[in-house]
């Protein structure tokens, strides 16, 4: 009997192309290095926080923010069970729009990767969602934290209540970024009638500094 071909390593759960979150992880994994500083702006259940921690290793440091105490507690549990020490991460129970108040001054402008996974916390109250106003404030603050060559990724969910408004605001914000300083890419399925999740990626161009 002929051996069955292995499933593609980068496939979605259905065998198709990567999801919005997976695209973000692939791009960040390609650039993050041991010892880097990273930030998860919406920790949720801690999956992205742990992913960032594994990318930057024991000499790096990851910040995680979430407005919900349950999310911070679950992220703490996940990181601890994975063997991370308290020196490797800082978790903050606060909205992501406050990130500039919590990232150490010596780390500001030196963050290599920032992830946003918008919408609601899986497995919890779906009425508690990220809001357009605070999301825009947060992603603008994230630009300040990024180091030259750093990446900002956003998984956006226009299909839930309030998500389309948030997606439209992000589109307008990203479209207005100066192209010499920032490169923006938008990854999304185009042949679905629903409103599938999207991945936005913003790269801080180091060549633009001083111009």
C-alpha angles and dihedrals in degrees: 000000000000115000114251114245113249118252115262109271093225098043127123120248089272093051094257132111121315120284122245091264092046091052089053092050093048092053094045094046088055092058110027115098135195110278095027126135116239136177134208105201094190110031097183107166092348101255095124092041090055091045091055091046092054091049095053097038131208094315093056130076130222127198120205128191132185135161092218120077091210090059093052091048093050092047090050090052094048095049093045093049089051089059100254118149126224090253090065099058145029119204120196126194096214142096117283091241087072095059094115088061093056108037110090114254091240090057097048111108089016103078110124099195137017125186129198120188103183132196122051136332109269112244095018140081107322092202090069101082140152111273128225096235096050093040091056091049090048098050091047089052089048090061088059092053097049119101120224106285092021125139131228116194129189127192103202126192112199093171099076126074108288092009096104091054090049091048092050091051092049090050091053092045094049093045090056096053112114105259095217092056100036134034115202128192128185120205119190142137110264104191101061125102093211126068104264125194116276135207121219120190126192121190122196106224109223091196091067094062114112093014 
